[in-house]
Amino acid sequence: MKKGTKLYSIFKRKCPHCQEGDFFEGSFFSAKVKDHCEVCGEKYAKEPGFYQGSYYVVYALGVAVFVTVWTSINLFLPNLSMVATLASIFSALILATPFMYPMSKIIWANFFFNYKKQNK
């Protein structure tokens, strides 16, 4: 993963525009997006309610977790009861939530911001 790719911005949690400034305020689990990049000055919200679109992304991430856990259980533990299967799926979704919500916001932002190399 090299600088200049959208995956770099997503997994390093960096500004989608310059990929140097931090995208979120606070800790790793924080979903509070900064107002603007401290390096390039890019404003992160294009309009009020901009990040409401990230709900579609978090839904897709939730479906991916659901399908992954369900498939894994059916492949590796085929005799597990339906109740245990559902409990496993919902446990995985609950555990993944603190990661998925911030991840959905930075994925959403990367749909609309493009990397532009900064001149120093």
C-alpha distances in whole Angstrom, upper triangle without the diagonal:
4,7,9,7,9,7,6,10,11,9,10,13,13,15,14,16,15,12,15,17,17,18,20,23,24,23,20,22,23,23,25,23,24,26,24,22,23,21,22,24,23,25,23,26,27,30,32,31,27,25,28,26,23,26,25,21,23,25,23,21,24,25,22,23,26,26,24,26,29,28,27,30,32,31,31,34,36,39,38,40,39,40,37,35,35,35,32,30,31,30,27,27,28,26,23,24,23,20,20,22,20,17,19,20,16,16,19,18,15,18,20,18,16,14,17,16,19,21,23
4,6,6,9,8,6,9,12,11,11,13,13,14,13,14,13,11,13,16,17,18,20,23,24,24,21,23,24,24,25,23,23,25,23,20,21,19,19,22,21,23,22,25,26,29,32,31,27,26,29,27,24,27,27,23,25,27,25,23,27,28,25,26,30,29,27,30,33,31,31,34,36,34,35,38,40,43,42,44,43,43,41,38,38,38,35,33,34,33,30,30,31,29,26,27,26,22,22,24,21,19,21,21,17,17,20,19,15,18,20,17,15,12,14,13,15,18,19
4,6,8,9,6,8,11,11,10,12,10,11,10,11,9,7,9,13,14,15,18,21,23,22,20,23,23,23,23,21,21,22,20,17,18,15,15,19,17,20,19,22,23,27,29,29,25,24,27,25,23,27,26,23,24,27,25,24,27,29,26,27,31,31,29,31,34,33,33,36,38,37,37,40,42,45,44,45,44,44,42,40,39,39,36,34,35,34,31,30,32,29,26,27,25,22,22,23,20,18,20,19,16,16,18,16,14,17,17,15,12,9,11,9,12,15,16
4,7,9,7,8,11,12,12,13,11,11,9,9,8,7,10,13,15,15,19,22,24,24,22,24,24,23,24,21,21,22,19,16,18,15,15,18,16,19,18,21,21,25,27,27,23,23,26,24,22,25,25,22,24,27,25,23,27,28,26,27,31,31,29,32,35,34,34,37,39,38,38,41,43,46,44,46,45,45,43,40,40,40,37,35,36,35,32,31,32,31,27,27,26,23,23,23,21,18,19,19,15,15,17,15,12,14,15,12,9,6,8,8,11,14,16
4,5,5,7,9,10,11,12,11,11,9,10,11,9,12,15,16,15,18,22,24,23,21,23,23,22,23,20,21,22,20,18,20,18,17,20,17,19,18,20,21,24,27,26,22,21,24,22,20,23,22,19,21,23,21,20,24,25,22,24,27,27,26,29,31,30,30,34,35,34,35,38,39,42,41,43,41,41,40,37,36,37,34,32,33,32,29,28,30,28,24,25,24,21,20,21,19,16,17,17,13,12,15,13,10,12,14,12,9,8,10,11,14,18,20
4,5,5,6,9,10,10,10,10,7,10,11,9,13,14,14,13,16,20,22,21,19,20,20,19,20,17,18,20,18,16,19,18,17,19,16,17,15,18,18,21,23,22,19,17,20,18,16,19,18,15,17,20,18,17,21,22,20,21,25,24,23,26,29,28,28,32,33,32,34,36,37,41,39,40,38,39,37,34,34,34,32,29,30,30,26,25,27,25,22,22,21,18,17,18,15,12,13,13,10,8,11,10,6,9,11,9,8,8,11,13,16,19,21
4,5,5,6,8,9,10,12,10,13,13,11,14,15,15,14,16,20,21,20,17,18,19,18,20,18,19,21,20,18,20,19,19,21,19,20,17,20,21,24,25,24,21,19,21,19,16,19,18,15,17,19,17,15,19,20,17,19,22,22,21,23,26,25,25,29,30,29,30,33,35,38,36,38,36,36,35,32,31,32,29,26,27,27,23,23,24,23,19,20,19,16,15,17,15,11,13,13,10,9,12,12,9,11,14,13,12,11,15,16,18,22,23
4,6,6,6,8,8,10,9,11,11,8,10,12,12,12,15,18,20,19,16,18,19,18,19,17,18,20,19,16,18,17,17,19,17,19,17,20,21,24,26,25,22,20,23,21,19,22,21,18,19,22,20,18,22,23,21,22,25,25,24,26,29,28,28,31,33,32,33,35,37,40,38,40,39,39,37,34,34,34,31,29,29,29,25,25,26,24,21,21,20,16,17,18,15,13,15,15,11,11,14,13,10,14,15,13,12,10,13,14,16,19,20
4,6,5,6,5,6,6,9,9,6,9,10,9,9,12,15,17,17,14,16,16,15,16,14,15,17,15,13,15,14,14,16,14,16,13,16,18,21,23,22,18,17,20,18,16,19,19,16,17,21,19,17,21,23,21,22,25,26,24,27,30,29,29,32,34,34,34,36,38,41,39,40,39,39,37,34,34,33,31,29,29,28,25,24,25,23,20,20,18,15,15,16,13,11,12,12,8,9,11,10,8,11,13,11,10,9,12,13,15,18,20
4,6,5,7,9,8,12,12,9,12,12,11,9,11,15,16,16,13,14,14,13,15,13,15,17,16,15,17,17,17,18,16,17,14,16,18,21,22,20,17,15,18,16,13,16,16,13,14,17,16,14,17,19,17,18,21,22,21,23,26,26,26,29,31,30,31,33,35,38,35,37,35,35,33,31,30,30,27,25,25,25,21,20,21,20,16,16,15,12,12,13,10,7,9,9,6,6,10,9,8,11,13,12,12,12,15,17,18,22,23
4,5,8,11,11,14,14,11,13,13,12,11,12,15,16,15,11,13,14,14,16,15,17,20,19,17,19,18,19,21,19,20,17,20,22,24,25,23,21,18,21,19,16,19,19,15,15,19,17,15,18,20,17,17,21,22,20,22,25,25,24,27,29,29,29,31,33,36,34,36,34,34,32,30,29,29,26,24,24,24,20,20,21,18,15,16,15,11,12,13,11,8,11,12,9,9,13,13,11,15,17,15,16,15,18,18,20,23,24
4,5,9,10,13,12,9,9,10,9,9,11,14,14,13,11,13,14,14,16,14,15,18,17,14,16,15,17,18,17,19,16,19,22,24,25,24,21,19,22,21,18,21,22,18,18,22,21,18,21,23,21,21,25,26,24,25,29,29,28,31,33,32,32,34,37,39,37,39,37,37,35,33,32,32,29,27,27,26,23,22,23,21,18,18,16,13,14,15,12,10,14,13,10,12,15,14,13,16,18,16,16,14,17,17,18,21,21
4,7,9,12,12,8,9,9,6,6,7,10,12,11,9,11,11,11,12,10,12,15,14,12,14,14,15,16,15,16,13,16,18,21,22,20,18,16,19,18,15,18,19,16,16,20,19,17,20,22,21,21,24,25,24,25,29,29,29,31,34,33,33,35,37,40,37,39,37,36,35,33,32,31,29,27,26,25,23,21,22,20,17,17,14,12,13,13,9,8,11,10,7,10,12,11,11,14,15,14,15,14,16,17,18,21,22
4,6,9,8,5,6,6,5,5,8,11,13,14,12,14,13,13,13,11,11,13,12,9,11,11,12,13,12,13,11,15,17,20,21,21,18,16,20,19,17,20,21,18,19,22,22,20,23,25,24,24,27,29,27,29,32,32,32,35,37,37,37,39,41,43,41,42,41,40,38,36,35,35,32,30,30,29,26,25,25,23,21,20,18,15,16,16,12,11,14,12,9,11,13,11,10,14,14,12,12,11,13,13,14,17,18
4,5,6,5,6,5,6,5,9,12,15,16,15,17,15,14,14,10,10,11,9,6,9,9,9,10,8,10,8,12,14,17,19,19,16,15,19,18,16,20,21,18,19,23,22,21,24,26,25,26,29,30,29,31,34,34,34,37,39,39,40,41,43,46,44,45,43,42,41,38,37,37,35,32,32,31,29,27,27,26,23,22,20,18,18,17,13,13,14,12,9,11,12,9,9,13,12,9,10,9,11,12,12,16,17
4,6,5,9,9,10,8,12,15,18,19,17,19,17,16,16,12,12,13,11,9,12,12,10,12,9,11,9,12,13,17,19,18,15,14,18,17,15,19,19,17,18,22,21,20,23,25,24,25,28,29,28,30,33,33,33,36,38,38,39,41,42,45,43,44,42,42,40,38,37,37,34,32,32,32,29,27,28,27,23,22,21,18,18,17,14,13,13,11,8,9,10,7,6,9,9,6,6,6,9,11,12,16,18
4,6,8,9,11,10,14,17,20,21,20,22,20,19,18,14,14,14,11,9,12,10,8,9,7,10,9,13,13,17,19,20,16,17,20,19,18,22,22,20,22,25,24,23,27,28,27,29,32,32,32,34,37,37,37,40,42,41,42,44,46,49,47,48,46,45,44,42,40,40,38,36,35,35,32,31,31,30,27,26,24,22,21,21,18,17,17,15,12,13,13,10,9,11,10,6,5,4,6,8,9,13,15
4,5,7,10,11,14,17,20,21,20,22,21,20,19,16,14,15,12,8,10,8,6,9,8,12,12,15,16,20,22,23,20,20,23,22,21,25,25,23,24,28,27,25,29,31,29,30,34,34,33,35,38,38,38,41,43,42,43,45,47,50,48,49,47,47,46,43,42,42,40,37,37,37,34,32,33,31,28,27,25,23,23,22,19,18,19,17,14,15,16,13,12,15,13,10,9,6,6,6,6,10,12
4,6,8,9,13,15,18,18,17,19,18,18,18,15,14,15,13,9,11,9,9,12,11,14,13,16,18,21,23,23,20,19,23,22,20,23,24,21,22,26,25,23,26,28,26,27,31,31,30,32,35,35,35,38,40,39,40,42,44,47,45,46,44,44,42,40,39,39,36,34,34,33,30,29,30,28,25,25,23,20,20,20,17,15,17,15,12,13,15,12,11,14,14,11,10,7,9,9,9,13,14
4,7,9,12,14,16,17,16,19,18,18,18,15,14,15,12,9,9,7,8,11,11,14,14,18,19,23,24,25,22,21,25,24,22,26,26,24,24,28,27,25,29,31,29,29,33,34,32,34,37,38,37,40,42,42,42,44,46,49,46,48,46,46,44,42,41,40,38,36,36,35,32,31,31,29,26,26,23,21,22,22,18,17,19,17,14,16,18,15,14,18,17,14,13,10,11,10,9,12,12
4,6,9,11,13,15,15,17,16,16,15,12,10,12,9,6,6,5,8,9,10,12,11,15,17,20,22,22,20,19,23,23,21,24,25,23,23,27,27,25,28,30,29,29,33,34,33,34,37,38,37,40,42,42,42,44,46,49,46,47,46,45,43,41,40,39,37,35,35,34,31,30,30,28,25,24,22,20,21,20,16,16,18,16,13,16,17,14,14,18,17,14,14,12,13,13,12,15,14
4,6,8,10,11,11,13,12,12,11,9,8,11,9,7,8,9,11,11,12,12,11,14,17,20,21,21,18,17,20,21,18,22,23,21,21,24,24,22,25,28,26,26,30,31,30,31,35,35,35,37,40,40,40,41,43,46,43,44,43,42,40,38,37,36,34,32,31,30,28,26,26,24,22,21,18,16,18,17,13,13,16,13,11,14,16,13,14,17,17,15,16,14,16,16,15,18,18
4,7,10,11,11,12,10,9,9,6,6,9,8,7,9,11,12,12,11,11,8,11,14,17,17,17,15,13,17,17,15,18,20,17,17,21,21,20,22,25,24,24,27,29,28,30,33,33,33,35,38,38,38,40,42,44,41,42,40,39,38,36,35,34,32,30,29,28,26,24,24,23,20,19,16,15,15,14,10,11,12,10,8,11,12,10,11,15,14,12,14,14,16,17,17,20,20
4,7,8,8,9,7,7,6,5,5,9,10,10,11,13,15,14,13,13,10,12,16,18,17,17,15,13,16,17,15,17,20,17,17,21,21,19,21,24,24,23,26,29,28,29,32,33,32,34,37,38,38,39,41,43,40,41,39,38,36,35,33,32,30,28,27,26,24,22,22,20,18,16,14,13,14,12,8,10,12,10,9,13,14,12,14,17,17,16,18,17,19,20,20,23,24
4,7,9,10,7,8,6,6,6,9,11,11,11,14,16,15,15,14,12,14,18,19,19,18,17,15,18,20,18,20,22,20,19,23,24,22,24,27,27,26,29,31,30,31,34,35,35,37,39,40,40,41,43,45,42,42,40,39,38,36,34,33,32,30,28,27,26,24,23,21,20,18,15,15,16,14,11,14,15,13,13,16,17,15,17,20,20,19,21,21,22,23,22,25,25
4,7,8,6,9,8,9,10,13,14,14,14,17,19,19,19,18,16,18,22,23,22,21,21,18,21,22,20,21,24,22,21,24,25,23,24,28,27,26,29,31,30,30,33,35,34,36,39,39,39,39,42,43,40,41,40,38,36,35,34,32,30,29,28,26,25,23,22,20,19,17,14,14,16,15,12,15,17,15,15,18,20,18,20,23,23,22,24,23,25,26,25,28,27
4,5,5,9,10,11,12,16,17,17,17,19,22,21,21,21,18,20,24,25,24,23,22,19,22,23,20,21,24,21,19,23,24,21,22,26,25,23,26,29,27,27,31,32,31,32,36,36,35,36,39,40,37,38,37,35,33,32,31,29,27,27,25,23,22,21,19,17,16,15,11,12,15,14,11,13,16,15,15,18,20,19,21,24,24,23,25,24,26,27,26,29,29
4,6,8,10,12,13,17,18,17,18,20,22,22,21,21,18,20,24,25,24,23,22,18,21,21,18,19,22,19,17,21,21,18,19,23,22,20,23,26,24,24,28,29,28,29,32,33,32,33,36,37,34,35,34,33,31,30,28,27,25,24,23,21,19,18,17,15,13,13,9,9,12,12,9,10,14,13,13,16,18,17,18,22,23,22,23,22,25,25,25,29,28
4,6,9,11,14,17,19,19,20,22,24,23,22,21,18,20,23,24,23,21,20,17,18,20,16,17,19,17,15,18,19,16,17,20,20,18,21,24,22,22,26,27,26,28,31,31,31,31,34,35,32,33,32,30,28,27,26,24,22,21,20,18,17,15,14,12,11,10,6,7,10,9,7,10,12,12,13,15,17,17,19,21,23,22,24,24,27,28,28,31,31
4,6,8,11,14,16,16,17,20,22,21,20,19,16,17,20,21,20,18,18,15,17,18,15,16,19,17,15,19,20,18,18,22,22,20,23,26,25,25,28,30,29,31,34,34,34,35,37,39,35,36,34,32,31,30,28,27,25,24,22,21,19,18,16,15,14,12,8,9,11,9,7,10,12,11,12,15,16,16,18,20,21,21,23,23,26,27,27,30,30
4,6,9,12,15,15,17,20,21,20,18,16,13,14,17,18,17,15,14,11,13,14,11,13,16,14,12,16,17,15,16,20,20,19,22,25,24,25,27,29,29,30,33,34,34,35,37,38,35,36,34,32,31,30,27,26,25,23,21,21,19,17,16,16,14,11,9,9,10,7,5,8,9,8,9,12,13,13,15,18,18,18,21,21,24,26,26,29,30
4,6,9,12,13,15,18,19,17,16,14,11,12,16,16,15,13,13,11,13,15,13,15,18,17,15,19,20,19,20,23,24,23,26,28,28,28,31,33,33,34,37,38,38,39,41,42,39,39,37,36,35,33,31,30,29,27,25,24,23,21,19,19,17,15,12,13,13,10,8,11,12,9,11,14,14,13,16,18,18,18,21,21,24,25,25,28,29
4,6,8,10,12,15,15,14,12,10,8,9,13,14,13,12,11,9,13,14,12,15,17,16,16,19,20,19,21,24,24,24,27,29,28,29,32,34,34,35,38,39,39,40,42,44,41,41,39,38,37,35,33,32,31,29,27,27,25,23,22,21,19,17,15,14,14,11,9,11,12,8,9,12,12,10,13,16,15,14,17,18,20,22,21,25,25
4,6,7,9,12,13,11,10,9,7,9,13,14,14,14,13,12,16,17,16,18,21,19,19,23,24,23,25,28,27,27,30,32,32,33,36,37,37,39,41,42,42,43,45,47,44,45,43,41,40,39,37,36,35,32,31,30,29,26,25,25,23,20,18,17,18,15,12,14,15,11,11,15,15,12,15,17,16,15,17,18,19,20,20,23,23
4,7,9,12,12,9,9,6,6,7,10,12,12,13,12,12,16,17,17,19,22,21,21,24,26,25,27,30,30,30,33,35,34,36,38,40,40,42,44,45,45,46,48,50,47,47,45,44,43,41,39,38,37,35,33,33,31,29,28,28,26,23,21,21,21,18,15,17,17,13,13,17,15,13,16,18,16,14,17,18,19,21,19,22,23
4,6,9,8,6,5,4,5,8,11,13,14,15,14,14,18,19,18,21,23,22,22,26,27,26,28,31,30,31,34,36,35,37,39,40,40,43,45,45,46,47,49,51,48,49,47,46,45,43,41,40,39,37,35,35,33,31,30,30,27,25,23,22,22,19,16,18,18,14,13,16,16,12,14,17,15,13,15,15,15,17,16,19,19
4,5,6,5,5,7,7,11,13,16,17,18,16,16,20,20,19,23,24,22,23,27,27,26,28,31,30,31,34,35,35,36,39,40,40,42,45,45,45,47,49,51,48,49,47,46,45,43,41,41,39,37,36,35,33,31,31,30,27,25,23,22,22,20,17,17,18,15,13,16,16,13,14,17,15,12,14,13,13,14,13,16,16
4,6,6,8,10,11,14,16,19,20,22,20,20,23,24,23,26,28,26,26,30,30,29,31,34,33,33,37,38,37,39,42,43,42,44,47,47,47,49,51,53,51,51,50,49,47,45,44,43,41,39,38,37,35,33,33,31,29,28,25,24,24,23,19,20,21,18,16,20,20,16,17,21,19,16,17,15,15,15,13,15,15
4,6,8,11,12,16,18,21,22,24,21,21,25,25,24,28,29,27,28,31,31,30,32,35,34,34,38,39,38,39,42,43,42,45,47,47,47,49,51,54,51,53,51,50,48,46,45,44,42,40,40,39,36,35,34,33,30,29,27,25,26,24,21,21,22,20,17,20,20,17,17,20,19,15,15,13,12,12,9,12,11
4,6,9,11,14,15,19,21,22,20,20,24,24,23,27,28,26,27,31,30,29,32,35,34,34,38,39,38,40,43,43,43,46,48,48,48,50,52,55,52,53,51,51,49,47,46,45,43,41,40,40,37,35,35,34,31,30,28,26,26,25,21,21,22,19,17,19,19,16,16,18,16,13,13,11,10,10,8,10,11
4,6,9,12,13,16,18,20,18,19,22,23,22,26,27,25,27,30,30,29,32,35,34,35,38,39,39,40,43,44,44,46,48,49,49,51,53,55,53,53,51,50,49,47,45,45,43,41,40,40,37,35,35,34,31,30,27,26,26,24,21,21,22,19,17,19,19,15,16,19,16,13,14,13,13,13,11,14,14
4,6,9,10,13,15,17,15,16,19,19,19,23,24,22,24,27,27,27,29,32,31,32,35,36,36,38,40,41,41,44,46,46,47,48,50,53,50,51,49,48,47,45,43,43,41,39,38,38,35,33,33,32,29,28,26,24,24,22,19,19,19,16,14,16,15,12,13,15,12,9,11,11,11,13,12,15,16
4,6,7,10,12,14,11,13,16,17,17,20,22,21,22,25,26,26,28,30,30,31,34,35,35,37,40,40,41,43,45,46,47,48,49,52,49,50,47,46,46,43,41,41,40,37,36,36,34,31,31,31,28,26,24,23,23,20,17,18,18,14,13,16,14,11,13,15,12,10,13,14,14,16,16,19,20
4,6,9,11,11,9,10,13,14,13,17,18,17,18,22,22,22,24,27,26,27,30,32,32,33,36,37,37,39,41,42,43,44,46,48,45,46,43,43,42,40,38,37,36,33,32,32,30,28,28,27,25,22,21,20,19,16,14,15,14,10,10,12,11,8,10,12,10,9,12,13,15,17,17,20,22
4,5,7,8,6,7,11,12,12,15,17,17,18,21,22,22,24,26,27,28,30,32,32,34,36,37,38,40,42,43,44,45,46,48,45,46,43,42,42,39,37,37,36,33,32,32,31,28,28,28,25,23,21,21,19,16,15,16,14,11,11,13,11,8,12,13,10,10,14,16,17,20,20,24,25
4,7,9,6,9,12,12,13,16,17,18,19,22,23,23,26,27,28,29,31,33,33,35,37,38,39,41,43,44,45,46,47,50,47,47,45,44,44,41,39,39,38,35,34,35,33,30,30,31,28,25,24,23,22,19,18,18,16,13,13,15,12,9,12,12,9,10,13,16,17,20,20,24,26
4,6,5,9,11,12,14,16,17,18,20,22,23,24,26,28,29,30,32,33,34,36,38,39,40,42,44,45,46,47,48,50,48,47,44,44,44,41,39,39,39,35,34,35,33,30,30,31,28,26,25,25,23,20,19,20,17,14,16,17,13,12,15,15,12,13,17,20,21,24,24,27,29
4,5,8,9,11,13,15,17,18,19,21,23,24,25,27,29,30,31,33,34,36,37,39,40,42,43,45,46,46,47,49,46,46,43,42,42,40,37,38,37,34,32,33,32,29,29,30,27,24,24,24,22,19,18,20,17,14,16,18,14,14,17,17,15,16,20,22,24,27,27,30,32
4,6,6,8,10,11,14,15,16,17,19,20,22,24,25,26,28,30,31,32,34,35,37,38,40,41,42,43,44,46,43,42,39,38,39,37,34,34,34,31,29,30,29,25,25,27,24,21,21,21,19,16,15,17,14,12,15,16,12,12,16,15,14,16,20,23,25,28,28,31,33
4,6,7,8,11,12,13,14,16,18,19,21,22,23,25,27,28,29,31,32,34,35,37,38,40,41,42,43,45,42,42,39,38,38,36,34,34,33,30,29,30,28,25,25,26,23,20,20,20,17,15,14,15,12,10,12,13,9,9,12,12,10,12,16,19,21,24,25,28,30
4,5,5,8,10,10,11,14,15,16,17,19,20,21,23,25,26,27,29,31,32,33,35,37,38,38,39,42,39,39,36,35,35,33,30,30,30,27,25,26,24,21,21,22,19,17,16,16,14,11,11,12,9,6,9,10,7,8,11,11,11,13,17,19,22,25,25,29,31
4,5,6,8,10,10,12,14,15,16,18,20,21,22,24,25,27,28,30,31,33,34,36,37,38,38,40,37,37,34,33,33,31,28,29,29,25,24,25,24,20,21,22,20,16,17,17,14,11,12,13,10,9,12,12,9,11,14,13,14,16,20,22,25,28,29,33,34
4,5,6,7,9,10,12,13,15,16,18,20,21,22,24,25,27,28,30,31,33,34,36,36,37,39,37,36,33,33,33,31,28,29,28,25,24,25,24,20,21,22,19,17,18,17,14,12,13,13,9,8,11,10,7,9,12,11,11,14,18,20,23,27,28,32,34
4,5,5,6,9,10,11,12,14,15,17,18,20,21,23,24,26,27,29,30,31,33,34,34,37,34,34,31,31,31,28,26,26,25,22,21,22,20,17,18,19,16,14,14,13,10,8,9,9,5,5,8,8,5,8,11,10,12,14,17,20,23,26,27,31,32
4,5,5,6,9,10,10,12,14,15,16,18,20,21,22,24,26,27,28,30,31,32,33,34,32,31,28,28,28,26,23,24,23,20,18,20,19,15,16,18,15,12,14,14,10,8,11,11,7,8,12,11,9,12,14,14,15,18,21,23,27,29,31,34,36
4,6,5,6,9,10,11,12,14,15,17,18,20,21,22,24,26,27,28,30,31,31,34,31,31,28,28,28,25,23,24,23,20,19,21,19,16,18,19,16,14,16,15,12,11,13,12,8,10,13,11,9,13,14,12,15,18,20,23,26,29,31,35,37
4,5,5,6,9,10,11,12,14,15,16,18,20,21,22,24,26,27,28,29,30,33,30,30,28,28,27,24,22,23,22,19,18,20,17,14,16,17,14,12,14,12,9,9,10,9,5,8,10,7,7,11,12,11,14,16,18,20,24,27,29,32,34
4,5,5,6,9,10,10,12,14,15,16,18,20,21,22,24,26,27,27,28,30,28,28,25,25,24,22,20,20,19,16,15,16,14,11,13,14,11,9,11,10,6,6,9,8,5,8,11,9,9,13,14,14,17,19,21,23,26,29,30,34,36
4,5,5,6,9,10,10,12,14,15,16,18,20,21,22,24,26,26,27,29,26,26,23,23,23,20,18,19,18,15,14,16,14,11,13,15,12,11,14,13,9,10,13,12,9,12,14,12,12,16,17,16,19,21,23,26,29,32,34,37,39
4,5,5,6,9,10,11,12,14,15,16,18,20,21,22,24,25,25,28,26,26,23,24,23,20,18,20,19,15,15,17,15,12,15,16,13,12,15,13,10,11,14,11,9,12,14,11,12,15,16,15,18,20,22,24,28,30,32,36,38
4,5,5,6,9,10,10,12,14,15,16,18,20,21,22,23,24,27,24,25,22,23,22,19,17,18,17,13,14,15,12,10,12,13,9,9,12,10,7,9,11,9,8,12,13,11,12,15,15,15,19,20,22,24,27,29,31,35,37
4,5,5,6,9,10,11,12,14,15,17,18,20,21,21,22,24,22,22,19,19,19,16,14,15,14,10,10,12,10,7,10,11,8,8,12,11,8,10,13,12,10,14,16,14,15,18,19,19,22,24,26,27,31,33,35,39,40
4,5,5,6,8,10,10,12,14,15,16,18,20,20,21,23,21,21,18,19,18,15,14,15,14,10,11,14,11,9,13,14,12,12,15,14,11,13,16,14,13,16,18,16,17,20,20,20,23,25,27,28,32,34,37,40,42
4,5,5,6,9,10,10,12,14,15,16,18,19,20,23,21,21,19,20,19,16,15,17,14,11,13,14,11,10,14,14,11,12,15,13,11,14,16,13,13,16,17,15,16,20,19,19,22,24,25,27,31,32,35,39,40
4,6,5,6,8,10,10,12,14,15,16,17,18,21,18,19,17,18,16,13,12,13,11,8,10,11,7,7,10,10,8,10,13,12,10,13,15,13,13,17,18,16,18,21,21,21,25,26,28,29,32,34,36,40,41
4,6,5,6,8,10,11,12,14,15,16,16,18,16,16,14,15,14,11,10,11,10,6,8,10,8,7,11,12,10,12,16,15,13,15,18,17,16,20,21,19,21,24,24,24,27,29,30,32,36,37,40,43,45
4,6,5,6,8,10,10,12,14,15,15,18,16,17,15,16,15,12,12,14,12,9,12,13,11,11,15,15,13,15,19,17,15,18,21,18,18,22,22,20,22,25,24,24,28,29,31,32,36,37,40,44,45
4,6,5,6,9,10,11,12,13,14,17,16,17,16,17,15,12,13,14,11,9,12,13,10,11,14,14,12,15,18,16,15,18,20,18,18,22,22,20,22,25,24,24,28,29,30,31,35,36,39,42,44
4,6,5,6,9,10,10,11,12,15,13,14,13,14,12,9,10,11,8,6,9,10,8,9,13,12,12,14,17,16,15,19,21,19,19,23,24,22,24,27,27,27,31,32,33,34,38,39,41,45,46
4,5,5,6,9,10,10,10,13,11,12,10,12,11,7,8,11,8,7,10,12,10,11,15,15,15,17,20,19,18,21,24,22,22,25,26,24,26,29,29,29,32,34,35,36,40,42,44,48,49
4,5,5,6,9,10,10,13,12,14,13,15,14,10,12,14,12,10,14,15,13,14,18,18,17,19,22,21,20,23,25,23,23,27,27,25,27,30,29,29,33,34,35,36,40,41,44,47,49
4,5,5,6,8,9,12,11,14,14,16,13,10,13,14,11,10,14,14,12,14,17,17,16,19,22,20,20,23,25,23,24,27,28,25,28,31,30,30,34,35,36,36,40,41,44,47,48
4,5,5,5,6,9,8,10,10,12,10,7,10,11,9,9,13,13,12,14,17,17,17,20,23,22,21,25,27,25,26,29,30,28,30,33,33,33,36,38,39,39,43,44,47,50,51
4,6,6,5,8,8,10,10,13,12,9,12,14,12,12,15,16,15,17,20,20,20,23,26,25,24,27,29,27,28,31,32,30,32,35,34,34,38,39,40,41,45,46,48,52,53
4,6,6,10,11,13,14,17,15,12,15,17,14,14,18,18,17,19,22,22,21,24,27,25,25,28,30,28,28,32,32,30,32,35,34,34,38,39,40,40,44,45,48,51,52
4,6,9,9,13,14,16,14,12,15,16,13,14,18,18,16,19,22,21,21,24,26,25,25,29,31,28,29,33,33,31,34,37,35,36,40,41,41,41,45,46,48,52,53
4,6,6,9,11,13,11,9,13,14,12,13,17,16,16,19,21,20,21,24,27,26,26,29,31,30,30,34,35,33,35,38,37,38,41,42,43,44,47,48,51,54,55
4,6,9,10,13,11,10,13,15,13,14,18,18,18,20,23,23,23,26,29,28,28,31,33,31,32,35,36,34,36,39,39,39,42,44,44,45,49,50,53,56,57
4,6,9,12,10,10,13,15,14,16,18,19,19,22,24,24,25,28,30,30,30,33,35,34,34,38,39,37,39,42,41,41,45,47,47,48,52,53,56,59,60
4,7,8,6,6,10,11,10,12,15,15,16,18,20,21,22,24,27,27,27,30,32,31,31,35,36,35,36,40,39,39,43,44,46,46,50,51,54,57,58
4,5,5,6,9,10,11,12,14,15,17,19,20,21,23,24,28,28,27,30,33,32,32,35,37,35,37,40,40,40,43,45,47,48,51,53,55,59,60
4,5,5,6,8,10,10,12,14,15,17,18,20,21,23,26,26,25,28,31,30,29,33,35,33,34,38,38,38,41,43,44,46,49,51,53,57,58
4,5,5,6,9,10,11,12,14,15,16,18,20,21,24,25,24,26,30,29,29,32,34,33,34,37,38,38,41,43,45,46,50,51,53,57,58
4,5,5,6,9,10,10,12,14,15,16,18,20,23,24,23,26,29,28,28,32,33,32,33,37,37,37,40,42,44,45,48,50,52,55,56
4,5,5,6,9,10,11,12,14,15,17,19,22,22,21,24,27,26,26,29,31,29,31,34,34,34,38,39,41,42,45,47,49,53,54
4,5,5,6,8,10,11,12,14,15,16,20,21,19,22,25,24,24,27,29,28,29,32,33,33,36,38,39,41,44,46,48,52,53
4,5,5,6,9,10,10,12,14,15,18,19,19,21,24,24,24,27,29,28,30,33,33,34,37,38,40,41,45,46,48,52,52
4,6,5,6,9,10,10,12,14,17,18,17,20,23,22,23,26,27,26,28,31,31,32,35,36,38,39,42,44,46,49,50
4,5,5,6,9,10,11,12,16,16,15,17,20,20,20,23,25,23,25,28,28,29,32,33,35,36,40,41,43,47,48
4,5,5,6,9,10,11,14,15,14,16,19,19,19,22,24,23,24,27,28,29,32,33,35,36,40,42,43,47,48
4,5,5,6,9,10,13,14,14,16,19,19,19,22,24,24,25,28,29,30,32,34,36,36,40,41,43,46,47
4,5,5,6,9,11,11,11,14,17,16,17,20,21,21,23,25,26,27,30,31,32,33,37,38,40,43,44
4,5,5,6,10,10,9,11,14,14,14,17,19,19,20,23,24,24,27,29,30,31,35,37,38,42,43
4,5,5,8,10,10,11,14,15,15,18,20,20,21,24,25,26,28,30,32,33,36,38,39,43,43
4,6,7,8,10,12,14,14,15,18,19,19,21,24,24,26,28,29,31,31,35,36,37,41,41
4,6,5,6,9,11,11,12,15,16,16,18,20,21,22,25,26,27,28,31,33,34,38,39
4,5,5,6,9,10,10,13,15,15,16,19,20,21,23,25,27,28,31,33,34,37,38
4,6,6,7,9,11,12,14,15,16,18,19,21,23,24,26,26,30,31,32,35,36
4,6,6,6,9,11,11,12,14,16,17,19,21,21,23,23,27,28,29,33,33
4,6,5,6,9,10,10,12,14,15,16,19,20,22,23,26,28,29,33,34
4,5,5,7,9,10,11,13,15,16,18,19,21,23,26,28,29,33,33
4,5,5,7,9,10,11,13,15,16,17,19,20,23,25,25,29,30
4,5,5,6,9,10,11,13,15,15,17,18,21,23,24,28,29
4,6,5,6,9,10,11,13,14,17,18,22,24,25,29,31
4,5,5,6,9,10,11,12,15,17,20,22,23,27,28
4,5,5,6,9,10,10,12,13,17,19,20,24,25
4,5,5,7,9,10,12,13,17,19,21,25,27
4,5,5,7,9,12,14,18,20,22,26,28
4,5,5,6,9,11,14,17,19,22,24
4,5,5,7,9,12,15,17,21,23
4,6,8,11,14,17,20,23,26
4,7,10,13,16,18,22,24
4,7,9,13,14,18,20
4,6,10,12,16,19
4,6,9,13,15
4,6,9,12
4,7,9
4,6
4
